[in-house]
């Protein structure tokens, strides 16, 4: 008599869920279903599902936020709706000014506080910006790259501040200048800057990380300045 097949391992379930996420099957507005529903779908306990989700979070497939759910992209700011009117009033230059005040510090903190697992994952995230083939794929990789730096700073208040800036950046008025000015050469330059920034963070060099972030943001500012001001 043939023995019954062995149940799938956590790694196998994670691979299956990763494929489903890539196909968009279980998603609702970029968010995974509640744990109870997802566990029932895969025929496993919620405790085991959490182990599987830990695997997906470790490789950057998902982002988990207590009280908000599990996302396949960085979660939105908690007050994203209230930020929309602000996004219509500020200019790209003002956003860059605020980013220059915050993100170099986040990079320095990430260099000193990131865990070994986070550093390994971050190297893969940085590589994704270099392999992007168009604006849409680059923007997605860039979004995750900068969000991960904010996460690795391990300061909830800083992360909340970064999420607010991110919500403003994602308004349509910021997308148009990028589309008009980001050539293939610009994408390549920014991706190389990402790699230099990632190397500094992974190696734990907070001074170099902060300077690399400043260089990167100044390059973004110079590129955006060549576009017409957003309405």
N, C-alpha and C positions, 0 to 999 in steps of 0.2 A: 504494500500500500504506500503510495507516494505521500510523504509528509506535507503538511500545509506549508505554503510559502511563508518565509519569515516576514514579520511586519516591517514596513519601511523605517529606516533610521531617521533621526532628527535631520541629518544632513540631506537625505533624500527628500524628505518633506519640504525642507527649505528650498531645495533646487526646484521642486514642483511649484511652490508658491512664487519663487522668483520668476519662473516662466510665465505664470499667470499674470503677475504684475506687469511684466514686459508687454504682454498682450492686452493689458487693460481690463482683464476679465472681472476681478473682484472689486474694482475701484468705484468709489462714489465721490465725485468731485475731488479726485486726487487723494482720497482717504480710504484706508482699508475698512471693511465692515467691523462691527464690534467683535471682541474676542470670542464671545459665546457663539455667534453665528459662524465665525471662521473656524472654530474648533469643530463644530458640528459638520461643517462642509468637508473637513478633512478626516473626520472620524477619530479625533484624538481628544484628550483631556485639555482643559484650559492651561493646566500646569505645563503640559508638554508643549502646547502652542507657544507659551511664553518662552520656552527654551529655543524653539524654532525662530521666533521673532528676535531673540537675542542674537542669533547667528546672522540674520538679515540686517540688523542694526549695526553689527560689527563690521560688515563689508560695505556699508553705505547705501544699501538697497532701500531701507526705510528710515524714517525719523519718528521717534516716539515722544509724545508730549503729554505729561500727566494732566488729566482733565480735558484734553482736546482730542486725543485719539492717536492713531498711527498713520503717518503720511508717507507717500512715495517721493515727495519733494519736501524741502524745509517747510515747516508749518507756518501759517500766516501769523502776523502780529495779533495779539489778543484784541486790540482795538482797531483792526484794519479798516473797518467801515468808517470810523471817525476820521481816519487819516486821508480819505479820498479828497475832501475839500481842500486840505492843506496841500496835497499833491498838485492841485490845479493852480496854486498860488506861488509855489516856490520854483526856482529855475534849476537847471542841471548844475550850474556853478555853485548854487547854494547847497545842493546835495553833496557835491564834492568837498566843499568847505567843511561840512559836518563830518563826512567820512574821514577826512584828513585829521580831524580832531580825535576820532574814536578808533579807527581801524589799525593804525600803527601800534597803539597800546594793546589792542586785542592780539595782534600778531606777537608782540613781545611776551604777553602772558601765556599765549599758546605754546611758545617755545619753551617756557619753563614749567608749564603745568600739564601738558598733554601726556597721556599714558603711552606706554610702548605700543599697545594695540592701536590707539588713535593715530600714532605716528605712522605705523604701517599702512593703515587705511588711508591716511591723508596722502601718502605717496601715490596710491592708486587714483585718488580723486584728482590730484594735480596732473597726472598723466592723461586723464580724460580730456582736459582742456586742449592738450596738444594734438589729440586725434580727432577733434571736432572738424567736421567737413563743411559746415555752413553756419550762418548766424544763429539759427535756432538751436542747433546742438551745442554751439559754443556758449550761448547764453545760459542754457540749462546746466552745463558743466561749471561755468563761472559762478552761477548762483549757489550751487552746492559747495564749491571751493571756498567762497567767502563765508558762507554760513558755518561751515565746519570750523573755520578759524575762530569765529565767535563762540562756537560751542566749546572748543578746546581751551578757551580762556577760563572756563569753569567759574563764571561769575554770572548769576542769574539776572542781575540788574543790567549789566553790560549787554547780555544776550537780548533782553527786552528792548533796550535802546537800539541795538542793531536791527532787530526785527521791524521796528518802526521805520527805520531808514529804508530797509529792504522793501517794505510795503509801498513807500513813496516811489522808489525806483521802478517798481513793476507796473506803474500806471502807464497807459498808452503813450502819453506825451514823452516818456523817456525812451521808448522803443524806436520812435521815428528817427531821432538823431543818430542812434547806433546804426540803423539800417542804411543811412545815407553816407556814413563816414567810415565804417569798419570794413576795409578791404581785406583781402587774403593776407597781405603783408602785415596789416595791423593785428589781425587775429594771431599770426605767428609771433609777432613781437610780444603781445600780451601773454600768450601762452608760455613763452620763454621767461617772462618776468614771474609768472606763476611758479615755474620750476625753481627759479632762484629763491623765491619766497618760501616755497615748500622745503627746500634744502636747509635754509636757515632755521626754520621751525623744527624740522625733524632732527637736526643736529643740536638743538637746544641753545642756539645763539640768539638771545633776545635783542641785542643791539642791531645785529645784521637783519633780523626779521623785521624790526620796526622800520629800518631804512629801506629795505626792499619793498615794504608796503607803501611807503611814501613815494618811492620811484614809480611804482605801478599806478598809484592813484593820480600822480601828476601826468603820466602818459595818457590815462583815461581822460583827464581834464583837457589836455591839449587836443585830443581827438574830438571830443564833444564840442570844443570851442569853434571848430571849423564848420559846425552845423548851424543852421538858423536857430534862434532861441525857440524853445518849445512854447506853444500858445498857452 
